[in-house]
Amino acid sequence: MTYENRVTHATDMAGYLNNTQLMLVDDMDPLERNNPMWCTYGPAPNSGYLLSMTGKVIVSQKWLDVSAMENAINELIAGTR
């Protein structure tokens, strides 16, 4: 992922959220591929939630596991969850 990709994703998400959330796009050193804010202030939660159409929390992850979340979404769509 490049810095430009990050800005694009953040901009898209900000539009989706009607600019109601503060967004920070961490810089990237093109040679080191590091994240200065992450390195300076430490890791922050990267949680994930799957909600039903009624707002019920179906899956709650303290740290997002993309594969497990994708499986849960597929199970929900298939009606097996």
Stockholm file with secondary structure:
# STOCKHOLM 1.0

chainA/1-81         MTYENRVTHATDMAGYLNNTQLMLVDDMDPLERNNPMWCTYGPAPNSGYLLSMTGKVIVSQKWLDVSAMENAINELIAGTR
#=GR chainA/1-81 SS CCHHHHHHHHHHHHHHTTTCSCCCCCCCCTTTCCCHHHHHHCCCCBCEEEECTTSCEEEEESBCCHHHHHHHHHHHHHTCC
#=GC SS_cons        CCHHHHHHHHHHHHHHTTTCSCCCCCCCCTTTCCCHHHHHHCCCCBCEEEECTTSCEEEEESBCCHHHHHHHHHHHHHTCC
//
